[in-house]
Amino acid sequence: MSQRYESGANQQTAEWSNQRGAEPIESGQTATGQTATGQTATGQTATGQTATEQIGQSAPTAPVDRLFPTRSYLPESVRASSIAVLNQTLADLSAVAMQLQSAHWNVKGQEFYQLHELFEDLIEEFDAYIDEVAERASALGGRPPGTAREVAQNTTIPELPSQTVEGVALVAELADRLAILDANLYEQLALVTQQNDLDTADLVNEVSRTVAKSLWFLEAHLQGQPAAATGRSAQVAVPSTNAQVGNH
């Protein structure tokens, strides 16, 4: 996964900003995207790929063990790629939902009631999309992996520390994990969009919006003042891609 975060950070690094929004400037190209000859570069890199294509190629995907026959108009290669994205999304959403369930049961502290209710609301949001993602993978001829063991094997979400129960600390841990999921979905959306699987792209985009909103809900509990006023600088930490799902 190409995005990296500091645990508990209030802001992304400049590297992350460049990856999500800025297009690379080639040699001889101006900041407005014009080359020395007056031609528009359209964000292409030295390899001829756009920045979006590069991001899409690094999208995390889960294994596809089989394909069932279907009358879908999509080519088999596109279906297989989309199923891999959906299976990964399913594993990561399921892992986060399990961790939210654990947080719902175990949160302690002065904000217990508010956080207990917030975590339950987020679980309901995620559970609805877990079902939709699994059904889309199945409709494309895939076999969505739904057991706890398969989730643990496929997820990119780090394990939730079992000793963390205090409200703010628990919110920070969950926000870190939603940030990873948010970055995964951005890359996966680019991949399925490139392949013109517009229905899958629409679903992944819906999930992405929900995850981003949920991340906002969590981060709002951690933000007392603008990041620039705190004097903190973001550092880089790489989440483990082999992490197992947390408490469930």
Backbone bond lengths (Angstrom), bond angles and torsions (degrees), N, CA, C in turn:
res aa  C-N    CA-C-N  psi(-1)  N-CA   C-N-CA  omega(-1)  CA-C   N-CA-C  phi
1 M - - - 1.463 - - 1.513 108.86 -
2 S 1.333 118.31 136.03 1.447 120.40 -170.52 1.520 113.87 -86.84
3 Q 1.350 118.78 -19.32 1.448 120.54 -178.65 1.518 110.52 -88.09
4 R 1.340 117.06 144.15 1.445 120.97 -178.83 1.522 108.90 -135.05
5 Y 1.323 117.09 147.56 1.453 122.55 -173.81 1.505 110.72 -134.82
6 E 1.303 115.85 151.54 1.454 120.95 165.75 1.516 107.92 -84.29
7 S 1.311 117.37 135.83 1.459 119.96 178.14 1.517 109.70 -61.54
8 G 1.342 116.75 122.09 1.451 121.86 178.87 1.515 114.84 78.98
9 A 1.324 117.75 11.43 1.464 119.81 -176.66 1.518 110.57 -70.91
10 N 1.337 116.08 151.63 1.461 120.83 178.11 1.512 112.32 -94.99
11 Q 1.361 116.75 -7.52 1.451 118.35 -179.18 1.514 109.95 -150.38
12 Q 1.357 116.66 155.34 1.440 121.23 177.43 1.516 109.95 -82.18
13 T 1.326 116.29 162.32 1.456 121.25 178.73 1.515 109.95 -75.99
14 A 1.330 114.65 166.35 1.461 119.52 176.72 1.515 110.44 -62.55
15 E 1.340 116.96 -32.04 1.458 120.71 177.75 1.515 111.13 -60.03
16 W 1.331 116.25 -42.58 1.469 121.01 179.18 1.519 110.63 -63.95
17 S 1.340 117.16 -41.25 1.458 120.31 179.03 1.519 110.41 -60.41
18 N 1.335 116.43 -41.97 1.449 119.96 179.68 1.518 111.55 -64.26
19 Q 1.332 116.80 -39.13 1.454 120.36 -178.13 1.512 111.56 -67.48
20 R 1.339 118.03 -38.73 1.457 119.72 -174.56 1.517 112.28 -83.26
21 G 1.340 117.49 -34.48 1.440 116.66 -170.67 1.514 115.80 -120.99
22 A 1.324 118.43 -40.32 1.453 121.04 -170.33 1.519 110.94 -84.07
23 E 1.336 116.41 139.36 1.447 120.77 175.53 1.526 108.57 -95.95
24 P 1.350 117.68 142.26 1.450 120.14 -177.32 1.514 111.12 -65.77
25 I 1.312 117.16 146.59 1.459 122.93 178.47 1.515 108.55 -103.38
26 E 1.308 117.75 120.62 1.445 121.64 -178.61 1.519 110.59 -77.07
27 S 1.329 114.85 166.18 1.453 119.99 175.59 1.523 109.37 -61.53
28 G 1.325 115.90 129.94 1.451 119.92 -178.65 1.513 113.57 86.00
29 Q 1.329 117.30 4.13 1.467 121.38 -178.53 1.515 109.37 -104.43
30 T 1.326 117.45 140.95 1.451 121.10 179.01 1.506 110.24 -86.66
31 A 1.336 115.94 171.59 1.463 120.53 -179.29 1.523 111.95 -65.89
32 T 1.316 118.14 -18.48 1.462 120.43 -179.83 1.512 112.35 -89.04
33 G 1.356 116.66 0.15 1.451 119.45 178.36 1.514 113.55 95.03
34 Q 1.346 119.06 3.63 1.450 122.17 178.78 1.523 109.97 -90.70
35 T 1.328 118.13 135.38 1.454 121.88 174.64 1.519 109.13 -83.57
36 A 1.313 115.84 174.85 1.462 120.57 -179.17 1.526 111.28 -63.08
37 T 1.328 117.08 -24.81 1.463 120.07 179.89 1.526 112.31 -89.56
38 G 1.339 116.59 0.37 1.451 119.96 178.36 1.509 113.94 90.35
39 Q 1.368 117.70 4.60 1.448 120.06 179.60 1.516 110.33 -90.06
40 T 1.319 116.44 147.86 1.456 120.90 178.91 1.522 109.95 -82.99
41 A 1.326 117.26 132.28 1.460 121.12 -174.45 1.522 112.87 -84.12
42 T 1.338 118.57 -19.88 1.476 124.82 -179.98 1.518 113.31 52.71
43 G 1.308 116.85 34.54 1.455 120.41 171.76 1.508 114.73 73.17
44 Q 1.350 119.24 21.05 1.445 119.59 -179.36 1.520 111.29 -81.65
45 T 1.339 115.71 146.65 1.459 122.27 177.29 1.514 109.40 -92.60
46 A 1.326 116.11 -179.66 1.463 120.81 -178.90 1.528 111.51 -63.06
47 T 1.316 118.40 -23.47 1.467 121.47 179.83 1.515 112.37 -85.97
48 G 1.331 117.47 -2.06 1.454 120.93 -179.36 1.514 113.57 88.36
49 Q 1.321 117.72 3.02 1.463 121.46 179.97 1.521 109.58 -97.31
50 T 1.318 116.50 147.98 1.446 120.34 174.32 1.526 109.08 -76.84
51 A 1.338 115.17 163.04 1.466 119.50 178.57 1.521 110.74 -60.74
52 T 1.335 117.27 -37.55 1.463 120.57 179.22 1.512 111.37 -63.78
53 E 1.339 117.77 -40.39 1.453 120.57 179.27 1.519 111.58 -63.94
54 Q 1.337 116.36 -40.28 1.454 119.61 178.42 1.527 110.97 -61.89
55 I 1.322 117.10 -42.98 1.461 120.67 179.16 1.521 110.07 -63.97
56 G 1.330 117.14 -44.37 1.451 120.42 -178.92 1.520 113.20 -59.99
57 Q 1.351 116.63 -35.01 1.446 119.90 -179.13 1.524 112.31 -67.78
58 S 1.318 117.25 -22.66 1.466 119.71 -179.54 1.523 112.55 -94.57
59 A 1.333 116.81 10.02 1.459 120.45 -177.75 1.522 110.91 -63.61
60 P 1.339 117.78 133.32 1.465 120.15 175.97 1.523 110.55 -66.76
61 T 1.321 117.11 135.13 1.454 121.74 178.57 1.527 109.78 -137.00
62 A 1.317 115.88 152.18 1.464 122.12 179.21 1.526 109.56 -99.74
63 P 1.326 117.47 159.89 1.467 120.14 179.39 1.528 112.06 -63.57
64 V 1.333 115.75 148.84 1.466 122.35 173.34 1.523 106.31 -114.43
65 D 1.326 117.09 111.64 1.464 119.40 -173.04 1.521 113.32 -86.73
66 R 1.336 117.40 -19.87 1.467 119.39 -179.92 1.515 110.15 -164.23
67 L 1.334 115.57 157.84 1.460 122.36 175.16 1.527 108.63 -125.76
68 F 1.320 115.79 130.93 1.453 121.20 175.18 1.528 109.13 -92.67
69 P 1.329 117.88 150.30 1.474 119.91 178.68 1.523 111.16 -65.55
70 T 1.305 115.30 142.97 1.461 121.00 179.14 1.522 108.96 -150.98
71 R 1.313 116.61 156.34 1.467 121.51 177.68 1.532 111.53 -90.98
72 S 1.289 117.66 15.76 1.464 121.55 178.41 1.529 110.30 -56.96
73 Y 1.328 115.89 142.21 1.468 121.44 178.89 1.524 112.35 -72.46
74 L 1.338 117.70 -14.21 1.458 120.57 -177.05 1.524 110.95 -75.03
75 P 1.323 118.20 139.17 1.462 120.51 176.07 1.532 110.92 -59.98
76 E 1.321 115.90 154.13 1.461 120.34 -177.19 1.526 111.80 -59.10
77 S 1.342 116.86 -38.59 1.463 119.91 -179.03 1.526 111.49 -64.10
78 V 1.337 116.07 -37.72 1.465 120.34 178.57 1.524 110.01 -69.83
79 R 1.321 116.02 -42.63 1.460 119.21 178.07 1.526 111.41 -60.75
80 A 1.323 116.64 -43.09 1.462 120.12 179.76 1.524 111.15 -62.23
81 S 1.332 116.58 -41.51 1.463 120.52 179.28 1.531 111.18 -65.73
82 S 1.332 116.46 -42.69 1.463 120.17 179.51 1.519 111.42 -66.43
83 I 1.332 116.94 -39.08 1.463 120.40 178.50 1.531 109.83 -63.02
84 A 1.326 117.12 -39.87 1.462 120.68 177.79 1.528 111.30 -60.96
85 V 1.328 116.50 -41.33 1.463 121.17 176.24 1.520 110.52 -64.60
86 L 1.329 116.46 -47.35 1.464 120.52 -178.07 1.525 111.98 -64.41
87 N 1.341 116.96 -39.49 1.462 119.62 177.68 1.521 111.57 -63.52
88 Q 1.346 116.38 -37.28 1.457 119.33 177.42 1.519 110.94 -68.95
89 T 1.320 116.27 -42.99 1.462 120.50 177.17 1.520 110.57 -60.31
90 L 1.329 115.91 -41.64 1.462 120.91 178.81 1.525 111.09 -61.10
91 A 1.331 117.23 -45.55 1.462 120.98 -179.93 1.529 111.21 -63.43
92 D 1.331 116.61 -43.39 1.467 119.73 -177.18 1.525 111.91 -71.50
93 L 1.338 116.96 -40.50 1.463 120.07 176.55 1.529 110.74 -63.31
94 S 1.328 116.20 -41.51 1.463 120.24 -179.89 1.518 110.85 -65.08
95 A 1.329 116.70 -41.26 1.469 120.35 179.16 1.523 111.11 -62.34
96 V 1.336 116.41 -45.37 1.461 119.92 179.39 1.524 110.79 -65.20
97 A 1.336 117.69 -40.31 1.465 120.80 178.95 1.527 110.83 -62.09
98 M 1.321 117.14 -40.73 1.467 120.51 177.08 1.526 111.14 -63.73
99 Q 1.313 116.18 -40.66 1.459 119.75 179.95 1.528 111.11 -68.51
100 L 1.321 116.54 -37.36 1.463 119.97 174.97 1.525 110.85 -64.45
101 Q 1.336 116.51 -36.64 1.458 120.09 177.56 1.526 110.63 -64.08
102 S 1.335 116.11 -42.45 1.460 120.11 176.99 1.528 110.73 -62.62
103 A 1.341 116.04 -42.44 1.468 120.11 178.53 1.525 110.82 -63.83
104 H 1.315 116.67 -40.00 1.469 121.90 178.41 1.528 110.77 -58.36
105 W 1.322 116.86 -40.78 1.461 121.35 -178.62 1.527 113.25 -77.73
106 N 1.332 117.31 -31.88 1.467 120.19 -165.57 1.526 115.91 -112.64
107 V 1.329 118.80 -4.84 1.461 119.95 -177.34 1.535 110.88 -60.59
108 K 1.334 115.39 140.82 1.468 122.50 178.67 1.530 109.32 -129.69
109 G 1.325 115.52 164.49 1.456 120.32 174.16 1.511 113.54 115.77
110 Q 1.332 114.93 -177.28 1.459 120.76 -173.69 1.522 112.78 -65.28
111 E 1.316 118.42 -28.07 1.463 121.44 -179.41 1.526 110.99 -98.55
112 F 1.309 116.87 25.59 1.470 120.61 -177.07 1.521 112.01 -51.27
113 Y 1.317 117.54 -53.27 1.460 119.17 -171.97 1.529 111.57 -63.52
114 Q 1.348 116.35 -46.77 1.460 120.24 -178.43 1.526 111.31 -60.85
115 L 1.350 116.47 -44.43 1.460 119.92 -178.47 1.530 111.13 -72.38
116 H 1.306 116.81 -37.12 1.464 121.25 175.98 1.524 109.96 -55.79
117 E 1.338 116.82 -44.94 1.465 121.49 179.16 1.526 111.37 -71.41
118 L 1.341 117.98 -40.48 1.460 121.21 -179.56 1.524 110.50 -61.48
119 F 1.332 117.03 -46.56 1.460 119.93 -179.40 1.529 110.97 -61.17
120 E 1.327 116.37 -38.03 1.469 119.34 178.46 1.521 110.97 -64.79
121 D 1.325 117.05 -40.44 1.471 120.59 178.01 1.527 111.07 -62.19
122 L 1.330 116.57 -42.27 1.466 120.27 -179.34 1.526 110.63 -66.89
123 I 1.321 117.37 -37.97 1.467 120.90 177.55 1.526 110.03 -59.60
124 E 1.318 117.46 -44.14 1.464 121.03 179.95 1.527 111.30 -62.49
125 E 1.328 116.51 -39.79 1.467 120.66 177.67 1.521 110.48 -62.28
126 F 1.324 116.74 -46.86 1.457 120.93 -175.55 1.523 111.58 -71.01
127 D 1.334 117.09 -38.30 1.458 120.10 -178.56 1.527 111.60 -59.24
128 A 1.319 117.14 -38.27 1.462 120.32 179.80 1.525 110.95 -63.46
129 Y 1.317 116.89 -40.56 1.463 120.27 -179.39 1.524 111.88 -76.31
130 I 1.330 118.00 -30.26 1.463 120.34 174.95 1.526 109.32 -56.22
131 D 1.314 117.31 -45.05 1.462 121.67 179.87 1.524 111.18 -65.42
132 E 1.331 117.83 -42.88 1.459 121.04 -178.77 1.523 111.62 -65.83
133 V 1.327 116.46 -41.78 1.467 120.41 -179.99 1.527 110.16 -64.17
134 A 1.327 116.86 -44.33 1.466 120.53 179.54 1.529 111.03 -63.00
135 E 1.313 117.12 -41.33 1.466 120.35 -179.32 1.529 111.28 -67.39
136 R 1.316 117.62 -36.02 1.470 120.14 177.55 1.526 110.44 -66.13
137 A 1.327 117.48 -42.18 1.467 120.57 177.79 1.528 110.23 -61.13
138 S 1.318 116.57 -41.94 1.460 120.57 179.09 1.520 111.57 -66.76
139 A 1.331 117.60 -39.36 1.463 121.66 179.56 1.521 111.69 -63.23
140 L 1.329 117.41 -28.60 1.467 121.49 179.13 1.527 112.09 -84.17
141 G 1.331 116.51 -0.24 1.454 119.96 179.20 1.510 114.08 99.86
142 G 1.316 117.42 11.65 1.451 120.90 -179.08 1.520 112.66 -94.40
143 R 1.328 114.51 175.02 1.463 120.86 173.67 1.523 107.23 -119.55
144 P 1.345 117.71 97.44 1.465 119.80 -178.05 1.523 111.11 -64.66
145 P 1.347 118.12 124.15 1.466 121.13 -179.88 1.520 110.83 -76.44
146 G 1.336 116.95 122.07 1.454 119.02 -172.50 1.511 116.08 -123.64
147 T 1.340 118.27 1.10 1.459 118.44 179.93 1.521 110.68 -82.77
148 A 1.334 115.93 158.73 1.469 120.08 179.36 1.516 110.93 -59.95
149 R 1.337 117.54 -37.86 1.465 120.81 179.65 1.526 110.92 -64.24
150 E 1.335 117.30 -42.49 1.463 120.38 179.75 1.524 111.27 -66.75
151 V 1.316 116.48 -39.20 1.466 119.62 176.06 1.525 110.02 -59.62
152 A 1.337 116.51 -46.75 1.462 121.07 -178.69 1.523 111.53 -62.81
153 Q 1.324 117.51 -35.85 1.460 120.97 -178.81 1.529 112.19 -73.37
154 N 1.326 117.62 -32.60 1.461 121.11 -171.32 1.520 115.45 -99.61
155 T 1.320 118.33 -22.03 1.464 118.97 -171.57 1.527 113.04 -69.86
156 T 1.319 115.55 148.50 1.469 122.01 171.99 1.531 111.19 -98.53
157 I 1.329 117.28 1.63 1.465 121.49 -177.07 1.531 109.70 -82.48
158 P 1.338 118.10 125.24 1.467 120.04 179.68 1.527 111.85 -63.51
159 E 1.323 114.77 154.24 1.457 120.70 178.72 1.525 110.54 -63.12
160 L 1.319 116.66 143.09 1.461 121.85 177.32 1.534 108.90 -83.82
161 P 1.333 118.30 124.41 1.471 119.40 -179.15 1.526 111.37 -60.14
162 S 1.319 116.34 125.65 1.462 120.06 -176.14 1.525 112.29 -69.12
163 Q 1.345 117.36 -22.57 1.457 119.76 -177.94 1.528 112.69 -80.55
164 T 1.341 118.00 -10.76 1.463 121.26 -178.46 1.521 109.85 -85.37
165 V 1.332 116.64 112.90 1.470 120.83 179.87 1.528 112.31 -131.78
166 E 1.333 117.18 -20.32 1.470 120.00 -179.16 1.520 109.43 -65.71
167 G 1.339 115.97 138.47 1.452 121.94 -168.85 1.514 116.21 -49.68
168 V 1.331 118.40 -58.60 1.463 121.71 -175.28 1.520 110.87 -65.13
169 A 1.332 116.79 -41.69 1.465 120.15 179.21 1.526 110.71 -62.96
170 L 1.302 116.90 -39.13 1.453 121.26 179.69 1.531 110.97 -68.24
171 V 1.319 116.74 -40.00 1.463 120.91 176.26 1.528 110.16 -60.68
172 A 1.332 117.44 -42.50 1.462 121.13 -179.89 1.527 111.42 -63.09
173 E 1.328 116.76 -41.91 1.464 120.30 178.46 1.532 110.61 -62.93
174 L 1.301 117.17 -44.35 1.465 120.75 -179.70 1.527 111.58 -67.88
175 A 1.327 116.94 -36.13 1.471 120.13 177.63 1.522 110.46 -63.22
176 D 1.330 117.43 -39.01 1.463 120.22 176.51 1.526 111.03 -58.87
177 R 1.317 116.51 -41.05 1.450 120.45 -177.18 1.529 112.08 -73.67
178 L 1.316 116.92 -35.91 1.462 118.79 175.74 1.527 111.30 -68.44
179 A 1.331 117.29 -30.75 1.465 120.30 176.74 1.528 110.51 -64.71
180 I 1.321 117.03 -39.56 1.465 121.04 176.35 1.520 110.09 -63.83
181 L 1.325 116.79 -46.50 1.459 121.41 179.08 1.523 110.96 -61.52
182 D 1.314 117.45 -40.88 1.463 122.29 178.84 1.529 110.41 -60.36
183 A 1.345 117.01 -43.58 1.461 121.24 179.49 1.526 111.15 -67.09
184 N 1.328 116.90 -41.36 1.466 120.42 176.58 1.523 111.30 -57.03
185 L 1.322 115.74 -46.93 1.463 120.72 -176.28 1.523 111.51 -64.85
186 Y 1.317 116.91 -35.02 1.471 120.56 177.60 1.522 110.11 -60.98
187 E 1.327 117.08 -45.78 1.456 121.07 -179.82 1.538 111.16 -69.15
188 Q 1.327 116.47 -39.73 1.460 120.23 -179.18 1.528 111.21 -67.22
189 L 1.320 116.64 -36.80 1.466 120.39 176.95 1.522 110.58 -62.38
190 A 1.334 116.95 -41.68 1.461 120.21 178.07 1.528 110.73 -61.28
191 L 1.326 116.86 -40.53 1.463 120.96 -177.54 1.526 111.81 -65.37
192 V 1.327 117.94 -51.34 1.477 119.45 -176.52 1.519 110.76 -70.01
193 T 1.340 118.08 -28.35 1.459 120.63 176.83 1.518 110.78 -67.87
194 Q 1.347 117.01 -41.88 1.469 120.98 177.57 1.523 111.60 -56.99
195 Q 1.330 116.30 -34.40 1.460 120.76 -175.68 1.525 112.86 -90.06
196 N 1.333 116.38 5.60 1.472 122.24 175.77 1.522 113.34 62.52
197 D 1.335 116.24 28.28 1.471 119.58 170.36 1.530 105.88 -91.08
198 L 1.309 115.21 82.02 1.461 120.40 -168.67 1.522 112.51 -71.16
199 D 1.330 117.73 -31.37 1.466 119.72 178.96 1.530 110.64 -67.35
200 T 1.329 116.36 -43.69 1.464 119.15 176.55 1.518 110.41 -65.33
201 A 1.335 117.13 -40.20 1.461 120.50 178.70 1.525 110.90 -60.52
202 D 1.341 116.08 -40.77 1.463 120.00 179.30 1.524 111.09 -62.49
203 L 1.334 116.61 -41.19 1.458 120.37 179.55 1.528 111.14 -67.94
204 V 1.330 117.17 -46.27 1.467 120.46 179.21 1.524 110.62 -61.09
205 N 1.336 116.35 -36.58 1.459 120.20 178.21 1.529 111.12 -65.58
206 E 1.327 117.26 -39.59 1.471 120.81 176.26 1.527 111.06 -61.86
207 V 1.323 115.20 -45.89 1.463 119.44 178.97 1.523 109.94 -61.54
208 S 1.332 116.10 -42.61 1.467 120.66 -179.29 1.523 111.54 -59.89
209 R 1.325 117.05 -42.98 1.470 120.01 178.93 1.525 111.14 -63.18
210 T 1.331 116.53 -40.85 1.462 120.46 179.72 1.527 111.00 -65.78
211 V 1.323 116.73 -41.93 1.468 120.39 179.29 1.527 110.30 -64.94
212 A 1.326 117.11 -42.82 1.463 120.45 179.26 1.534 111.10 -62.38
213 K 1.324 116.28 -39.76 1.466 120.12 177.95 1.526 110.75 -67.09
214 S 1.321 116.92 -40.66 1.461 120.80 178.36 1.522 110.98 -64.46
215 L 1.324 116.37 -39.43 1.464 120.49 176.56 1.523 110.59 -61.44
216 W 1.325 116.89 -39.99 1.475 120.87 176.70 1.521 110.33 -60.56
217 F 1.340 116.86 -44.92 1.467 120.30 179.98 1.528 110.99 -57.88
218 L 1.321 116.50 -41.27 1.462 119.50 -179.51 1.532 111.35 -72.51
219 E 1.318 116.48 -46.69 1.465 119.79 -176.57 1.524 112.29 -63.99
220 A 1.330 117.26 -28.60 1.465 119.75 179.74 1.525 111.37 -60.65
221 H 1.335 117.45 -25.69 1.462 121.09 177.78 1.535 112.33 -75.87
222 L 1.334 116.00 -13.71 1.466 120.74 -173.91 1.521 112.69 -108.34
223 Q 1.327 117.28 -8.17 1.457 121.14 -172.05 1.523 110.84 -103.68
224 G 1.346 115.48 107.65 1.446 119.44 178.43 1.513 113.18 -96.56
225 Q 1.348 116.01 -26.16 1.453 121.34 179.51 1.522 108.13 -155.66
226 P 1.352 117.26 164.60 1.471 119.15 -178.88 1.519 111.28 -56.95
227 A 1.326 116.32 145.21 1.460 121.03 -176.86 1.519 112.11 -58.73
228 A 1.352 117.92 -35.32 1.459 120.85 -177.64 1.518 111.86 -64.54
229 A 1.327 117.17 -26.61 1.462 120.49 -177.03 1.520 112.26 -83.35
230 T 1.342 117.24 -12.76 1.461 119.48 -176.70 1.512 112.62 -84.25
231 G 1.346 116.04 -19.53 1.455 119.13 -178.87 1.507 113.25 78.51
232 R 1.343 118.64 4.85 1.455 121.37 -179.99 1.511 110.39 -83.47
233 S 1.303 116.22 140.98 1.457 120.55 174.24 1.514 108.38 -111.91
234 A 1.336 115.77 138.17 1.463 119.83 -178.14 1.511 110.27 -72.05
235 Q 1.325 116.90 136.84 1.440 122.90 174.20 1.516 108.67 -112.24
236 V 1.309 115.84 164.43 1.458 120.37 -173.48 1.518 110.27 -102.28
237 A 1.326 115.50 130.64 1.456 121.53 172.79 1.519 107.94 -134.23
238 V 1.309 116.95 139.11 1.461 121.08 -176.30 1.512 109.98 -100.62
239 P 1.343 118.39 116.08 1.452 120.31 177.14 1.521 110.41 -67.12
240 S 1.313 117.84 144.55 1.456 121.58 178.47 1.514 110.37 -71.82
241 T 1.330 116.79 129.29 1.463 120.59 178.28 1.522 111.00 -84.28
242 N 1.322 117.03 -5.02 1.459 120.58 179.63 1.516 112.58 -106.15
243 A 1.351 115.47 10.24 1.458 119.49 -176.03 1.512 111.08 -64.72
244 Q 1.305 115.47 147.63 1.452 121.15 177.64 1.520 109.37 -92.26
245 V 1.316 115.70 159.34 1.462 120.82 179.40 1.515 109.56 -63.82
246 G 1.346 114.97 149.40 1.456 120.62 -176.63 1.516 112.50 -78.40
247 N 1.323 116.06 -159.60 1.459 121.40 -175.89 1.504 111.36 -56.95
248 H 1.316 117.44 136.48 1.458 121.54 175.74 1.511 109.99 -148.90
